[in-house]
Amino acid sequence: MKGAGMKHKYVTHDGSPLTPAQIARLDAVESRIGDSVDAPELPEAAWANAVIGKHYKPRKEAISLRVDMDVLDWLRNKGPGYQTEINRILRAQMLAEIGR
C-alpha cells in the first residue's frame, strides 16, 4: 500500500483521490484486460484507408495581429469565418515550407 501523499497510477480528471475500493476495482479490471498479446494483429488491408491525425484538433490561442486593410477586406468579403481562413492560409504556407 502506498503511503499518504504518494501518487497512485490511477488519476481522476479533477485530481481528487480515489478510495481504496475504487483502486481495487480498477486493479481488477486491469488484471482481466492483460496485455495486448491476446489481441490479433490487423491485416494490412485494414489500414488501407487509415488517416493519421484524423481526430487531432490543434490548440488555439487568441492573438492580436496587424493586417493590411485591403487584405482584411479581401478575407472578410469571402464570407463568415475569415479568422479560420487566415489560419488555413498560414497552415498551408507552413506545411509547404516544412515539406509536408
Contact map, one row per residue, 1 for C-alpha under 8 A:
1110000000000000000000000000000000000000000000000000000000000000000000000000000000000000000000000000
1111011100000000000000000000000000000000000000000000000000000000000000000000000000000000000000000000
1111110000000000000000000000000000000000000000000000000000000000000000000000000000000000000000000000
0111110000000000000000000000000000000000000000000000000000000000000000000000000000000000000000000000
0011111000000000000000000000000000000000000000000000000000000000000000000000000000000000000000000000
0111111100000000000000000000000000000000000000000000000000000000000000000000000000000000000000000000
0100111110000000000000000000000000000000000000000000000000000000000000000000000000000000000000000000
0100011111100000000000000000000000000000000000000000000000000000000000000000000000000000000000000000
0000001111100000000000000000000000000000000000000000000000000000000000000000000000000000000000000000
0000000111110000010000100000000000000000000000000000000000000000000000000000000000000000000000000000
0000000111111011110000000000000000000000000000000000000000000000000000000000000000000000000000000000
0000000001111111110000000000000000000000000000000000000000000000000000000000000000000000000000000000
0000000000111111000000000000000000000000000000000000000000000000000000000000000000000000000000000000
0000000000011111000000000000000000000000000000000000000000000000000000000000000000000000000000000000
0000000000111111100000000000000000000000000000000000000000000000000000000000000000000000000000000000
0000000000111111110000000000000000000000000000000000000000000000000000000000000000000000000000000000
0000000000110011111000000000000000000000000000000000000000000000000000000000000000000000000000000000
0000000001110001111101100000000000000000000000000000000000000000000000000000000000000000000000000000
0000000000000000111111100000000000000000000000000000000000000000000000000000000000000000000000000000
0000000000000000011111110000000000000000000000000000000000000000000000000000000000000000000000000000
0000000000000000001111111000000000000000000000000000000000000000000000000000000000000000000000000000
0000000000000000011111111100000000000000000000000000000000000000000000000000000000000000000000000000
0000000001000000011111111110000000000000000000000000000000000000000000000000000000000000000000000000
0000000000000000000111111111000000000000000000000000000000000000000000000000000000000000000000000000
0000000000000000000011111111100000000000000000000000000000000000000000000000000000000000000000000000
0000000000000000000001111111110000000000000000000000000000000000000000000000000000000000000000000000
0000000000000000000000111111111000000000000000000000000000000000000000000000000000000000000000000000
0000000000000000000000011111111100000000000000000000000000000000000000000000000000000000000000000000
0000000000000000000000001111111110000000000000000000000000000000000000000000000000000000000000000000
0000000000000000000000000111111111000000000000000000000000000000000000000000000000000000000000000000
0000000000000000000000000011111111000000000000000000000000000000000000000000000000000000000000000000
0000000000000000000000000001111111000000000000000000000000000000000000000000000000000000000000000000
0000000000000000000000000000111111100000000000000000000000000000000000000000000000000000000000000000
0000000000000000000000000000011111110000000000000000000000000000000000000000000000000000000000000000
0000000000000000000000000000000011111100000000000000000000000000000000000000000000000000000000000000
0000000000000000000000000000000001111110000000000000000000000000000000000000000000000000000000000000
0000000000000000000000000000000000111111000000000000000000000000000000000000000000000000000000000000
0000000000000000000000000000000000111111000000000000000000000000000000000000000000000000000000000000
0000000000000000000000000000000000011111100000000000000000000000000000000000000000000000000000000000
0000000000000000000000000000000000001111110000000000000000000000000000000000000000000000000000000000
0000000000000000000000000000000000000011111000000000000000000000000000000000000000000000000000000000
0000000000000000000000000000000000000001111101100000000000000000000000000000000000000000000000000000
0000000000000000000000000000000000000000111111100000000000000000000000000000000000000000000000000000
0000000000000000000000000000000000000000011111110000000000000000000000000000000000000000000000000000
0000000000000000000000000000000000000000001111110000000000000000000000000000000000000000000000000000
0000000000000000000000000000000000000000011111111100000000000000000000000000000000000000000000000000
0000000000000000000000000000000000000000011111111100000000000000000000000000000000000000000000000000
0000000000000000000000000000000000000000000111111100000000000000000000000000000000000000000000000000
0000000000000000000000000000000000000000000001111110000000000000000000000000000000000000000000000000
0000000000000000000000000000000000000000000001111111000000000000000000000000000000000000000000000000
0000000000000000000000000000000000000000000000001111110000000000000000000000000000000000000000000000
0000000000000000000000000000000000000000000000000111110000000000000000000000000000000000000000000000
0000000000000000000000000000000000000000000000000011111100000000000000000000000000000000000000000000
0000000000000000000000000000000000000000000000000011111100000000000000000000000000000000000000000000
0000000000000000000000000000000000000000000000000000111110000000000000000000000000000000000000000000
0000000000000000000000000000000000000000000000000000111111000000000000000000000000000000000000000000
0000000000000000000000000000000000000000000000000000001111100000000000000000000000000000000000000000
0000000000000000000000000000000000000000000000000000000111110000000000000000000000000000000000000000
0000000000000000000000000000000000000000000000000000000011111000000000000000000000000000000000000000
0000000000000000000000000000000000000000000000000000000001111100000000000000000000000000000000000000
0000000000000000000000000000000000000000000000000000000000111110000000000000000000000000000000000000
0000000000000000000000000000000000000000000000000000000000011111000000000000000000000000000000000000
0000000000000000000000000000000000000000000000000000000000001111100000000000000000000000000000000000
0000000000000000000000000000000000000000000000000000000000000111110000000000000000000000000000000000
0000000000000000000000000000000000000000000000000000000000000011111000000000000000000000000000000000
0000000000000000000000000000000000000000000000000000000000000001111100000000000000000000000000000000
0000000000000000000000000000000000000000000000000000000000000000111110110000000000000000000000000000
0000000000000000000000000000000000000000000000000000000000000000011111110000000000000000000000000000
0000000000000000000000000000000000000000000000000000000000000000001111111000000000000000000000000000
0000000000000000000000000000000000000000000000000000000000000000000111111100000000000000000000000000
0000000000000000000000000000000000000000000000000000000000000000001111111110000000000000000000000000
0000000000000000000000000000000000000000000000000000000000000000001111111111000000000000000000000000
0000000000000000000000000000000000000000000000000000000000000000000011111111100000000000000000000000
0000000000000000000000000000000000000000000000000000000000000000000001111111110000000000000000000000
0000000000000000000000000000000000000000000000000000000000000000000000111111111001001100000000000000
0000000000000000000000000000000000000000000000000000000000000000000000011111111111000000000000000000
0000000000000000000000000000000000000000000000000000000000000000000000001111111000000000000000000000
0000000000000000000000000000000000000000000000000000000000000000000000000111111101000000000000000000
0000000000000000000000000000000000000000000000000000000000000000000000000011111111000000000000000000
0000000000000000000000000000000000000000000000000000000000000000000000000001011111000000000000000000
0000000000000000000000000000000000000000000000000000000000000000000000000001001111111000000000000000
0000000000000000000000000000000000000000000000000000000000000000000000000011011111111100000000000000
0000000000000000000000000000000000000000000000000000000000000000000000000000000011111110000000000000
0000000000000000000000000000000000000000000000000000000000000000000000000000000011111111000000000000
0000000000000000000000000000000000000000000000000000000000000000000000000010000011111111100000000000
0000000000000000000000000000000000000000000000000000000000000000000000000010000001111111110000000000
0000000000000000000000000000000000000000000000000000000000000000000000000000000000111111111000000000
0000000000000000000000000000000000000000000000000000000000000000000000000000000000011111111100000000
0000000000000000000000000000000000000000000000000000000000000000000000000000000000001111111110000000
0000000000000000000000000000000000000000000000000000000000000000000000000000000000000111111111000000
0000000000000000000000000000000000000000000000000000000000000000000000000000000000000011111111100000
0000000000000000000000000000000000000000000000000000000000000000000000000000000000000001111111110000
0000000000000000000000000000000000000000000000000000000000000000000000000000000000000000111111111000
0000000000000000000000000000000000000000000000000000000000000000000000000000000000000000011111111100
0000000000000000000000000000000000000000000000000000000000000000000000000000000000000000001111111111
0000000000000000000000000000000000000000000000000000000000000000000000000000000000000000000111111111
0000000000000000000000000000000000000000000000000000000000000000000000000000000000000000000011111111
0000000000000000000000000000000000000000000000000000000000000000000000000000000000000000000001111111
0000000000000000000000000000000000000000000000000000000000000000000000000000000000000000000000111111
0000000000000000000000000000000000000000000000000000000000000000000000000000000000000000000000111111
